[in-house]
Amino acid sequence: MTGKTQYRTGIVLTALPVMFLIFDSVIKFSGMPIVSQSMTELGYPVDAALTIGLIEIVCLALYVVPRTSVLGAVLLTGYLGGAIATHVRVGNPLFSHVLFPTYIAALLWAGLFLREQRLRVLLPLRAA
């Protein structure tokens, strides 16, 4: 893959989870009944949605700024790990709920890996 194609592919792979996470964080500020219902089902107080949404937005902002994108990816990985733990704790289905944050994290890291030369130097993928 050429450098330009690799970078563009990285942008696309980055855009998908970023759009989802923007939606996910903004909806937490909306006060919609689905947010209250979800928070209750997951065992969190409804007023925690604002704090969780703010943390998500801050991590996402760090991720989309090129200078802090690796830090943002690390923080989002931790955030998504908490989501995985929550879904496991409440007994949600594996592929649709428990692993969904893993899919988002994989897209975040794949997009970053393709668009960030410094990361490819740090974590080189080599053929056997």
N, CA, C and O of each residue as an XYZ file, in Angstrom:
512
protein
N       0.851     -1.172      0.000
C       0.000      0.000      0.000
C       0.898      1.237      0.000
O       1.842      1.319      0.786
N       0.611      2.182     -0.864
C       1.410      3.406     -0.903
C       1.101      4.268      0.307
O       0.084      4.086      0.978
N       1.995      5.208      0.573
C       1.830      6.078      1.734
C       0.530      6.859      1.709
O      -0.140      6.990      2.733
N       0.170      7.379      0.538
C      -1.050      8.173      0.418
C      -2.293      7.298      0.606
O      -3.237      7.692      1.292
N      -2.287      6.117     -0.003
C      -3.412      5.185      0.141
C      -3.532      4.701      1.575
O      -4.633      4.581      2.111
N      -2.402      4.427      2.187
C      -2.381      3.973      3.575
C      -2.968      5.050      4.492
O      -3.767      4.750      5.379
N      -2.572      6.285      4.273
C      -3.073      7.386      5.089
C      -4.583      7.555      4.907
O      -5.312      7.726      5.884
N      -5.047      7.508      3.663
C      -6.483      7.664      3.392
C      -7.288      6.523      4.010
O      -8.364      6.748      4.564
N      -6.779      5.329      3.918
C      -7.442      4.190      4.549
C      -7.506      4.397      6.058
O      -8.514      4.089      6.694
N      -6.413      4.927      6.630
C      -6.391      5.235      8.060
C      -7.432      6.265      8.445
O      -8.055      6.159      9.501
N      -7.625      7.262      7.591
C      -8.648      8.291      7.855
C     -10.041      7.657      7.868
O     -10.851      7.952      8.747
N     -10.316      6.795      6.901
C     -11.627      6.131      6.849
C     -11.825      5.249      8.071
O     -12.887      5.277      8.692
N     -10.812      4.470      8.417
C     -10.924      3.597      9.587
C     -11.046      4.396     10.881
O     -11.627      3.917     11.854
N     -10.508      5.591     10.896
C     -10.627      6.476     12.055
C     -12.018      7.109     12.116
O     -12.604      7.232     13.191
N     -12.534      7.504     10.967
C     -13.809      8.227     10.919
C     -14.975      7.392     11.440
O     -15.866      7.918     12.108
N     -14.975      6.115     11.143
C     -16.102      5.269     11.546
C     -16.298      5.228     13.064
O     -17.390      5.539     13.540
N     -15.275      4.853     13.838
C     -15.493      4.839     15.289
C     -15.640      6.236     15.885
O     -16.340      6.415     16.882
N     -14.980      7.231     15.278
C     -15.104      8.593     15.799
C     -16.547      9.079     15.663
O     -17.085      9.692     16.585
N     -17.174      8.809     14.518
C     -18.574      9.226     14.342
C     -19.475      8.533     15.361
O     -20.365      9.159     15.938
N     -19.241      7.241     15.579
C     -20.044      6.525     16.567
C     -19.835      7.105     17.962
O     -20.802      7.332     18.690
N     -18.579      7.347     18.340
C     -18.285      7.842     19.680
C     -18.792      9.269     19.892
O     -19.179      9.631     21.003
N     -18.790     10.075     18.838
C     -19.384     11.417     18.950
C     -20.872     11.283     19.247
O     -21.391     11.927     20.160
N     -21.549     10.452     18.482
C     -22.975     10.214     18.725
C     -23.207      9.694     20.139
O     -24.094     10.171     20.847
N     -22.402      8.711     20.545
C     -22.559      8.099     21.859
C     -22.362      9.105     22.986
O     -23.087      9.073     23.981
N     -21.396      9.987     22.836
C     -21.152     10.960     23.909
C     -22.189     12.079     23.906
O     -22.631     12.510     24.971
N     -22.579     12.551     22.732
C     -23.548     13.653     22.652
C     -24.910     13.214     23.171
O     -25.600     13.991     23.830
N     -25.301     11.986     22.884
C     -26.607     11.511     23.346
C     -26.669     11.473     24.877
O     -27.747     11.599     25.459
N     -25.531     11.303     25.518
C     -25.507     11.276     26.985
C     -25.867     12.641     27.586
O     -26.273     12.723     28.745
N     -25.717     13.703     26.798
C     -26.067     15.050     27.256
C     -27.515     15.410     26.916
O     -28.008     16.451     27.349
N     -28.195     14.565     26.148
C     -29.513     14.908     25.611
C     -30.646     14.798     26.618
O     -31.666     15.473     26.482
N     -30.475     13.957     27.622
C     -31.555     13.746     28.575
C     -32.674     12.879     28.013
O     -33.766     12.829     28.580
N     -32.407     12.199     26.902
C     -33.425     11.332     26.290
C     -33.714     10.147     27.214
O     -32.833      9.691     27.943
N     -34.950      9.655     27.178
C     -35.308      8.525     28.038
C     -34.450      7.275     27.803
O     -34.203      6.517     28.741
N     -33.997      7.049     26.574
C     -33.177      5.869     26.287
C     -31.867      5.898     27.068
O     -31.344      4.850     27.447
N     -31.339      7.092     27.308
C     -30.100      7.225     28.086
C     -30.361      6.815     29.532
O     -29.597      6.045     30.114
N     -31.425      7.323     30.095
C     -31.788      6.965     31.476
C     -32.024      5.465     31.602
O     -31.568      4.832     32.555
N     -32.742      4.904     30.632
C     -33.036      3.477     30.649
C     -31.745      2.659     30.558
O     -31.565      1.696     31.304
N     -30.854      3.042     29.649
C     -29.592      2.312     29.478
C     -28.717      2.396     30.723
O     -28.136      1.397     31.147
N     -28.624      3.581     31.305
C     -27.809      3.752     32.505
C     -28.343      2.875     33.638
O     -27.573      2.243     34.360
N     -29.650      2.845     33.783
C     -30.269      2.034     34.825
C     -30.019      0.543     34.572
O     -29.672     -0.196     35.493
N     -30.195      0.104     33.320
C     -29.968     -1.305     32.982
C     -28.521     -1.718     33.222
O     -28.253     -2.865     33.580
N     -27.590     -0.791     33.027
C     -26.170     -1.098     33.213
C     -25.720     -0.933     34.662
O     -24.573     -1.226     34.999
N     -26.629     -0.462     35.517
C     -26.322     -0.368     36.938
C     -25.637      0.923     37.352
O     -24.987      0.978     38.396
N     -25.780      1.960     36.541
C     -25.186      3.259     36.865
C     -26.278      4.256     37.201
O     -27.384      4.159     36.670
N     -25.989      5.219     38.079
C     -26.979      6.273     38.335
C     -27.163      7.111     37.062
O     -26.214      7.338     36.312
N     -28.370      7.553     36.840
C     -28.697      8.305     35.626
C     -27.850      9.565     35.517
O     -27.443      9.930     34.414
N     -27.574     10.236     36.626
C     -26.794     11.481     36.562
C     -25.323     11.238     36.221
O     -24.594     12.194     35.957
N     -24.871      9.977     36.221
C     -23.494      9.669     35.815
C     -23.302      9.778     34.304
O     -22.168      9.824     33.827
N     -24.394      9.818     33.552
C     -24.301      9.913     32.091
C     -23.537     11.161     31.666
O     -22.754     11.108     30.717
N     -23.746     12.267     32.343
C     -23.042     13.510     31.986
C     -21.536     13.370     32.191
O     -20.748     13.776     31.336
N     -21.144     12.806     33.308
C     -19.718     12.614     33.593
C     -19.089     11.648     32.602
O     -18.000     11.896     32.086
N     -19.775     10.553     32.340
C     -19.255      9.570     31.386
C     -19.157     10.184     29.992
O     -18.170      9.972     29.287
N     -20.170     10.940     29.596
C     -20.147     11.608     28.295
C     -19.022     12.619     28.196
O     -18.383     12.731     27.149
N     -18.769     13.353     29.257
C     -17.678     14.338     29.264
C     -16.322     13.649     29.150
O     -15.460     14.099     28.396
N     -16.128     12.567     29.889
C     -14.872     11.807     29.799
C     -14.676     11.294     28.375
O     -13.576     11.365     27.825
N     -15.740     10.783     27.792
C     -15.665     10.258     26.424
C     -15.296     11.358     25.425
O     -14.470     11.143     24.538
N     -15.904     12.526     25.569
C     -15.603     13.652     24.659
C     -14.152     14.099     24.800
O     -13.490     14.366     23.798
N     -13.653     14.182     26.022
C     -12.265     14.603     26.240
C     -11.296     13.591     25.615
O     -10.350     13.975     24.927
N     -11.535     12.313     25.855
C     -10.675     11.280     25.256
C     -10.740     11.330     23.737
O      -9.719     11.195     23.064
N     -11.916     11.521     23.208
C     -12.096     11.599     21.766
C     -11.402     12.821     21.179
O     -10.795     12.743     20.111
N     -11.491     13.948     21.875
C     -10.799     15.163     21.413
C      -9.289     14.937     21.371
O      -8.621     15.356     20.426
N      -8.760     14.280     22.385
C      -7.330     13.963     22.382
C      -6.975     13.041     21.219
O      -5.900     13.167     20.633
N      -7.863     12.128     20.887
C      -7.607     11.183     19.804
C      -7.589     11.869     18.433
O      -6.752     11.539     17.593
N      -8.488     12.806     18.201
C      -8.578     13.408     16.862
C      -7.528     14.489     16.615
O      -7.301     14.871     15.467
N      -6.890     14.984     17.662
C      -5.799     15.958     17.489
C      -4.512     15.171     17.221
O      -4.094     14.373     18.060
N      -3.884     15.386     16.067
C      -2.712     14.577     15.706
C      -1.614     14.517     16.766
O      -1.030     13.454     16.980
N      -1.324     15.618     17.424
C      -0.240     15.622     18.426
C      -0.530     14.750     19.633
O       0.394     14.258     20.280
N      -1.807     14.555     19.944
C      -2.181     13.792     21.138
C      -2.955     12.519     20.791
O      -3.583     11.918     21.663
N      -2.914     12.112     19.537
C      -3.745     10.988     19.097
C      -3.385      9.670     19.781
O      -4.277      8.876     20.080
N      -2.112      9.421     20.033
C      -1.735      8.170     20.694
C      -2.240      8.169     22.136
O      -2.773      7.162     22.602
N      -2.079      9.272     22.839
C      -2.618      9.383     24.197
C      -4.131      9.179     24.176
O      -4.672      8.458     25.014
N      -4.809      9.806     23.226
C      -6.256      9.642     23.105
C      -6.647      8.194     22.854
O      -7.634      7.710     23.407
N      -5.872      7.499     22.018
C      -6.158      6.086     21.738
C      -5.984      5.237     22.996
O      -6.784      4.338     23.254
N      -4.955      5.516     23.769
C      -4.731      4.772     25.013
C      -5.887      5.018     25.991
O      -6.406      4.081     26.597
N      -6.281      6.285     26.136
C      -7.376      6.611     27.054
C      -8.698      6.019     26.580
O      -9.475      5.514     27.391
N      -8.963      6.076     25.269
C     -10.192      5.485     24.744
C     -10.192      3.971     24.915
O     -11.247      3.373     25.125
N      -9.028      3.351     24.827
C      -8.935      1.912     25.057
C      -9.339      1.585     26.496
O     -10.055      0.613     26.735
N      -8.887      2.386     27.439
C      -9.295      2.200     28.834
C     -10.787      2.432     29.023
O     -11.459      1.675     29.723
N     -11.296      3.481     28.394
C     -12.730      3.795     28.459
C     -13.553      2.621     27.914
O     -14.529      2.195     28.530
N     -13.144      2.110     26.753
C     -13.865      1.007     26.131
C     -13.710     -0.284     26.935
O     -14.611     -1.124     26.938
N     -12.583     -0.446     27.610
C     -12.404     -1.593     28.502
C     -13.411     -1.559     29.640
O     -13.921     -2.598     30.059
N     -13.694     -0.369     30.135
C     -14.723     -0.229     31.165
C     -16.096     -0.606     30.636
O     -16.908     -1.189     31.355
N     -16.352     -0.273     29.378
C     -17.624     -0.653     28.760
C     -17.729     -2.169     28.643
O     -18.789     -2.746     28.887
N     -16.629     -2.808     28.272
C     -16.618     -4.271     28.180
C     -16.917     -4.878     29.553
O     -17.751     -5.775     29.673
N     -16.238     -4.388     30.571
C     -16.441     -4.909     31.926
C     -17.887     -4.725     32.381
O     -18.456     -5.605     33.026
N     -18.472     -3.590     32.046
C     -19.862     -3.330     32.417
C     -20.797     -4.331     31.754
O     -21.688     -4.876     32.406
N     -20.599     -4.577     30.462
C     -21.471     -5.511     29.749
C     -21.300     -6.948     30.250
O     -22.264     -7.711     30.307
N     -20.073     -7.306     30.610
C     -19.848     -8.640     31.180
C     -20.563     -8.743     32.528
O     -21.208     -9.750     32.819
N     -20.447     -7.703     33.341
C     -21.036     -7.710     34.687
C     -22.548     -7.877     34.654
O     -23.111     -8.567     35.505
N     -23.224     -7.246     33.671
C     -24.685     -7.342     33.622
C     -25.166     -8.520     32.789
O     -26.371     -8.750     32.676
N     -24.232     -9.272     32.203
C     -24.610    -10.476     31.474
C     -25.153    -10.250     30.082
O     -25.976    -11.036     29.612
N     -24.720     -9.208     29.413
C     -25.165     -8.946     28.043
C     -24.563     -9.957     27.072
O     -23.559    -10.598     27.385
N     -25.175    -10.102     25.889
C     -24.673    -11.047     24.885
C     -23.250    -10.712     24.441
O     -22.872     -9.543     24.371
N     -22.461    -11.753     24.142
C     -21.044    -11.596     23.833
C     -20.788    -10.778     22.567
O     -20.144     -9.730     22.635
N     -21.275    -11.232     21.427
C     -20.882    -10.611     20.162
C     -21.541     -9.260     19.915
O     -20.927     -8.393     19.293
N     -22.748     -9.056     20.372
C     -23.435     -7.793     20.105
C     -23.132     -6.699     21.121
O     -23.157     -5.517     20.775
N     -22.849     -7.066     22.359
C     -22.655     -6.058     23.399
C     -21.246     -6.076     23.996
O     -20.567     -5.051     24.040
N     -20.824     -7.245     24.450
C     -19.547     -7.348     25.157
C     -18.377     -7.023     24.228
O     -17.475     -6.277     24.607
N     -18.387     -7.570     23.031
C     -17.259     -7.364     22.116
C     -17.366     -6.103     21.263
O     -16.392     -5.727     20.610
N     -18.512     -5.447     21.251
C     -18.655     -4.243     20.427
C     -17.610     -3.173     20.756
O     -17.035     -2.598     19.832
N     -17.341     -2.881     22.036
C     -16.263     -1.917     22.325
C     -14.902     -2.373     21.801
O     -14.057     -1.542     21.467
N     -14.686     -3.687     21.728
C     -13.438     -4.211     21.169
C     -13.356     -3.894     19.685
O     -12.288     -3.543     19.183
N     -14.468     -4.014     18.983
C     -14.497     -3.678     17.560
C     -14.169     -2.191     17.364
O     -13.410     -1.829     16.465
N     -14.741     -1.351     18.200
C     -14.489      0.096     18.105
C     -13.014      0.380     18.380
O     -12.389      1.150     17.652
N     -12.455     -0.229     19.419
C     -11.038     -0.019     19.754
C     -10.132     -0.505     18.627
O      -9.135      0.144     18.308
N     -10.469     -1.635     18.027
C      -9.658     -2.159     16.924
C      -9.657     -1.192     15.746
O      -8.618     -0.982     15.121
N     -10.802     -0.605     15.439
C     -10.865      0.382     14.353
C     -10.078      1.645     14.705
O      -9.391      2.209     13.853
N     -10.178      2.091     15.972
C      -9.420      3.267     16.396
C      -7.923      3.049     16.212
O      -7.225      3.897     15.657
N      -7.435      1.895     16.688
C      -6.003      1.606     16.605
C      -5.554      1.333     15.180
O      -4.462      1.748     14.791
N      -6.374      0.643     14.392
C      -6.014      0.376     12.992
C      -5.916      1.679     12.209
O      -4.977      1.878     11.438
N      -6.880      2.559     12.407
C      -6.837      3.858     11.731
C      -5.627      4.666     12.138
O      -4.970      5.275     11.293
N      -5.330      4.678     13.411
C      -4.168      5.417     13.907
C      -2.875      4.808     13.384
O      -1.955      5.530     13.002
N      -2.804      3.486     13.366
C      -1.606      2.801     12.879
C      -1.330      3.154     11.415
O      -0.178      3.356     11.031
N      -2.363      3.226     10.617
C      -2.187      3.518      9.196
C      -1.865      4.980      8.916
O      -1.210      5.288      7.921
N      -2.317      5.880      9.778
C      -2.068      7.301      9.503
C      -0.935      7.910     10.312
O      -0.589      9.073     10.104
N      -0.351      7.152     11.231
C       0.689      7.703     12.106
C       2.002      6.940     11.942
O       2.146      5.818     12.428
N       2.939      7.553     11.264
C       4.247      6.945     10.999
C       4.981      6.588     12.294
O       5.604      5.530     12.376
N       4.916      7.451     13.296
C       5.624      7.192     14.552
C       5.145      5.908     15.216
O       5.935      5.199     15.840
N       3.873      5.610     15.089
C       3.326      4.388     15.682
C       3.809      3.159     14.918
O       4.079      2.122     15.522
N       3.919      3.266     13.599
C       4.411      2.136     12.809
C       5.874      1.839     13.114
O       6.307      0.690     13.016
N       6.630      2.853     13.479
C       8.024      2.634     13.875
C       8.076      1.957     15.236
O       8.895      1.066     15.461
N       7.205      2.377     16.137
C       7.170      1.820     17.485
C       6.652      0.375     17.499
O       7.153     -0.460     18.252
N       5.657      0.090     16.668
C       5.032     -1.239     16.609
C       5.092     -1.781     15.182
O       4.066     -1.842     14.505
N       6.257     -2.167     14.724
C       6.346     -2.636     13.329
C       5.692     -3.993     13.151
O       5.874     -4.901     13.962
N       4.929     -4.114     12.078
C       4.361     -5.418     11.712
C       5.309     -6.037     10.683
O       5.629     -5.423      9.665
N       5.737     -7.226     10.962
C       6.716     -7.877     10.094
C       6.171     -9.190      9.591
O       5.423     -9.884     10.278
N       6.562     -9.514      8.379
C       6.195    -10.825      7.819
C       7.104    -11.878      8.460
O       8.259    -11.603      8.784
N       6.572    -13.067      8.632
C       7.335    -14.151      9.271
C       8.480    -14.637      8.412
O       9.211    -15.543      8.812
